[in-house]
Amino acid sequence: MATELIGGVELDVDEEGFMTNPGQWTEELAPALGKEIGIDELTEEHWKVIHFLRSDYEAQGETATLRRVSTLAGVPTKDLYKLFPKKPAKKMSYVSGLQKPTGCV
Protein backbone atom coordinates (compact mmCIF):
# COMPACT_ATOMS: atom_id res chain seq x y z
CA MET A 1 0.00 0.00 0.00
CA ALA A 2 1.32 3.43 -0.91
CA THR A 3 1.50 6.39 1.39
CA GLU A 4 1.58 10.11 0.66
CA LEU A 5 2.46 13.07 2.86
CA ILE A 6 -0.26 15.73 2.66
CA GLY A 7 -0.65 18.59 5.10
CA GLY A 8 2.08 17.07 7.25
CA VAL A 9 0.13 13.81 7.63
CA GLU A 10 1.15 10.47 6.15
CA LEU A 11 -1.91 8.95 4.47
CA ASP A 12 -2.62 5.53 3.01
CA VAL A 13 -3.56 6.03 -0.65
CA ASP A 14 -4.37 3.98 -3.74
CA GLU A 15 -2.60 4.22 -7.10
CA GLU A 16 -4.68 7.30 -8.00
CA GLY A 17 -3.97 9.11 -4.72
CA PHE A 18 -7.37 8.54 -3.07
CA MET A 19 -7.28 7.78 0.64
CA THR A 20 -7.86 4.10 1.40
CA ASN A 21 -8.49 4.58 5.11
CA PRO A 22 -11.33 7.09 5.66
CA GLY A 23 -10.51 7.07 9.38
CA GLN A 24 -7.31 9.01 8.67
CA TRP A 25 -9.31 12.00 7.40
CA THR A 26 -9.93 15.02 9.61
CA GLU A 27 -11.59 18.37 8.97
CA GLU A 28 -8.19 19.99 9.48
CA LEU A 29 -6.80 17.86 6.62
CA ALA A 30 -9.54 18.78 4.12
CA PRO A 31 -8.12 22.22 3.16
CA ALA A 32 -4.72 20.64 2.40
CA LEU A 33 -6.43 18.00 0.24
CA GLY A 34 -8.33 20.78 -1.53
CA LYS A 35 -5.12 22.65 -2.30
CA GLU A 36 -3.65 19.45 -3.80
CA ILE A 37 -6.35 19.54 -6.49
CA GLY A 38 -6.55 23.30 -7.05
CA ILE A 39 -9.25 24.34 -4.58
CA ASP A 40 -7.67 27.18 -2.62
CA GLU A 41 -10.43 27.71 -0.07
CA LEU A 42 -13.26 25.53 1.18
CA THR A 43 -16.47 27.52 1.43
CA GLU A 44 -19.63 26.73 3.37
CA GLU A 45 -21.02 25.06 0.23
CA HIS A 46 -17.91 22.86 -0.05
CA TRP A 47 -18.38 21.82 3.57
CA LYS A 48 -22.04 21.00 2.96
CA VAL A 49 -20.98 18.52 0.27
CA ILE A 50 -18.07 17.15 2.31
CA HIS A 51 -20.24 16.56 5.39
CA PHE A 52 -22.93 14.91 3.28
CA LEU A 53 -20.39 12.59 1.64
CA ARG A 54 -18.85 11.60 4.98
CA SER A 55 -22.19 10.86 6.64
CA ASP A 56 -23.56 9.08 3.56
CA TYR A 57 -20.41 6.94 3.38
CA GLU A 58 -20.88 5.89 6.99
CA ALA A 59 -24.51 4.94 6.31
CA GLN A 60 -24.05 3.31 2.88
CA GLY A 61 -20.50 1.94 3.01
CA GLU A 62 -19.55 3.45 -0.34
CA THR A 63 -18.87 6.87 -1.79
CA ALA A 64 -21.96 8.66 -3.12
CA THR A 65 -22.23 9.37 -6.83
CA LEU A 66 -22.67 12.85 -8.27
CA ARG A 67 -26.35 12.18 -8.83
CA ARG A 68 -26.85 11.01 -5.23
CA VAL A 69 -25.14 14.11 -3.85
CA SER A 70 -27.19 16.39 -6.09
CA THR A 71 -30.47 14.67 -5.19
CA LEU A 72 -30.05 13.98 -1.48
CA ALA A 73 -27.82 16.87 -0.43
CA GLY A 74 -29.81 19.32 -2.53
CA VAL A 75 -26.81 20.75 -4.38
CA PRO A 76 -27.54 21.18 -8.10
CA THR A 77 -25.14 19.39 -10.43
CA LYS A 78 -24.06 22.67 -12.05
CA ASP A 79 -23.11 23.97 -8.59
CA LEU A 80 -21.05 20.84 -7.95
CA TYR A 81 -19.14 21.59 -11.16
CA LYS A 82 -18.47 25.14 -9.92
CA LEU A 83 -17.34 23.94 -6.48
CA PHE A 84 -15.23 21.05 -7.79
CA PRO A 85 -14.31 22.02 -11.39
CA LYS A 86 -13.90 19.53 -14.25
CA LYS A 87 -14.25 16.26 -12.33
CA PRO A 88 -16.56 16.97 -9.39
CA ALA A 89 -17.23 13.37 -8.34
CA LYS A 90 -13.53 12.60 -8.06
CA LYS A 91 -12.59 15.93 -6.50
CA MET A 92 -15.32 16.01 -3.85
CA SER A 93 -14.50 12.41 -2.89
CA TYR A 94 -10.78 13.22 -2.69
CA VAL A 95 -11.28 16.24 -0.41
CA SER A 96 -13.67 14.20 1.74
CA GLY A 97 -11.03 11.50 2.25
CA LEU A 98 -13.03 8.84 0.45
CA GLN A 99 -12.36 6.57 -2.51
CA LYS A 100 -13.75 7.67 -5.85
CA PRO A 101 -17.35 6.60 -6.51
CA THR A 102 -17.97 3.27 -8.22
CA GLY A 103 -18.18 3.72 -11.97
CA CYS A 104 -16.05 6.85 -11.97
CA VAL A 105 -13.26 6.69 -14.57
C-alpha positions in Angstrom: 0.0 0.0 0.0 1.3 3.4 -0.9 1.5 6.4 1.4 1.6 10.1 0.7 2.5 13.1 2.9 -0.3 15.7 2.7 -0.7 18.6 5.1 2.1 17.1 7.3 0.1 13.8 7.6 1.2 10.5 6.1 -1.9 8.9 4.5 -2.6 5.5 3.0 -3.6 6.0 -0.6 -4.4 4.0 -3.7 -2.6 4.2 -7.1 -4.7 7.3 -8.0 -4.0 9.1 -4.7 -7.4 8.5 -3.1 -7.3 7.8 0.6 -7.9 4.1 1.4 -8.5 4.6 5.1 -11.3 7.1 5.7 -10.5 7.1 9.4 -7.3 9.0 8.7 -9.3 12.0 7.4 -9.9 15.0 9.6 -11.6 18.4 9.0 -8.2 20.0 9.5 -6.8 17.9 6.6 -9.5 18.8 4.1 -8.1 22.2 3.2 -4.7 20.6 2.4 -6.4 18.0 0.2 -8.3 20.8 -1.5 -5.1 22.6 -2.3 -3.7 19.5 -3.8 -6.4 19.5 -6.5 -6.5 23.3 -7.0 -9.2 24.3 -4.6 -7.7 27.2 -2.6 -10.4 27.7 -0.1 -13.3 25.5 1.2 -16.5 27.5 1.4 -19.6 26.7 3.4 -21.0 25.1 0.2 -17.9 22.9 -0.1 -18.4 21.8 3.6 -22.0 21.0 3.0 -21.0 18.5 0.3 -18.1 17.1 2.3 -20.2 16.6 5.4 -22.9 14.9 3.3 -20.4 12.6 1.6 -18.8 11.6 5.0 -22.2 10.9 6.6 -23.6 9.1 3.6 -20.4 6.9 3.4 -20.9 5.9 7.0 -24.5 4.9 6.3 -24.1 3.3 2.9 -20.5 1.9 3.0 -19.6 3.5 -0.3 -18.9 6.9 -1.8 -22.0 8.7 -3.1 -22.2 9.4 -6.8 -22.7 12.9 -8.3 -26.4 12.2 -8.8 -26.9 11.0 -5.2 -25.1 14.1 -3.8 -27.2 16.4 -6.1 -30.5 14.7 -5.2 -30.0 14.0 -1.5 -27.8 16.9 -0.4 -29.8 19.3 -2.5 -26.8 20.7 -4.4 -27.5 21.2 -8.1 -25.1 19.4 -10.4 -24.1 22.7 -12.1 -23.1 24.0 -8.6 -21.0 20.8 -7.9 -19.1 21.6 -11.2 -18.5 25.1 -9.9 -17.3 23.9 -6.5 -15.2 21.0 -7.8 -14.3 22.0 -11.4 -13.9 19.5 -14.2 -14.3 16.3 -12.3 -16.6 17.0 -9.4 -17.2 13.4 -8.3 -13.5 12.6 -8.1 -12.6 15.9 -6.5 -15.3 16.0 -3.9 -14.5 12.4 -2.9 -10.8 13.2 -2.7 -11.3 16.2 -0.4 -13.7 14.2 1.7 -11.0 11.5 2.3 -13.0 8.8 0.4 -12.4 6.6 -2.5 -13.7 7.7 -5.8 -17.3 6.6 -6.5 -18.0 3.3 -8.2 -18.2 3.7 -12.0 -16.0 6.9 -12.0 -13.3 6.7 -14.6 
